[in-house]
Amino acid sequence: MAHYVLAYRGGSSEPPGSEAEMNALVAAWTAWFGKLGSAVVDAGNPFAASKTVASGGAVSDGGASALAGYSIVAAADIGAASELAKGCPILAAGGSVEVYEIHPMM
């Protein structure tokens, strides 16, 4: 089985406003990861502050891609990995999931 990065983009830019909203968000992600089961290689994490370093060495605030986080899953092929991504809670918040196959180099 190959490994795939699920790169999360967008979603709500506002953090949960209450403890109940935070608990619901955590529960949604926990439930989804539970459904994925052994396909989860690395549950990943959300991203915080970012910088972009240009080819000339200039550094600017923020990432050009607006990625929100990542996870790594194992799947038979990119189609199967894409099917796994369809249940991601970020989709309900208006975000999207990009699926990338990882090519081991080292």
Residue, then its C-alpha position, 0 to 999 in steps of 0.5 A: m500500500a502506498h501512503y498519501v498526504l491529505a492536505y487540508r485547505g480552508g474551512s472556518s477561519e474562526p476558532p470555535g467560540s465556545e467549549a461546546e463548539m470545540n468539543a463538537l469539532v474534536a468529536a467530529w475529527t475523532a469519529w472520522f479518524g475512527k472510521l478510517g481505522s488502520a488506514v491512518v499512518d499519521a493523524g497529523n496536525p493543524f497548521a498555525a502561523s506560516k512564512t513563505v520563503a521565495s527563491g531570492g530569499a525574501v521572507s513574507d508572512g503567510g503561506a501562499s497555499a493557505l493550508a490548514g493541516y495534514s494527515i497521512v493515510a495508507a491506501a491501495d491507490i490515489g482513488a481509494a485515498s480520495e474516497l477516504a478524504k470524502g468524510c473529512p470534517i473540514l468539508a462541512a466547514g467549507g474547506s477542501v482536501e488535496v490528496y498527494e501520493i508520497h514517493p519515498m526517496m530516502 
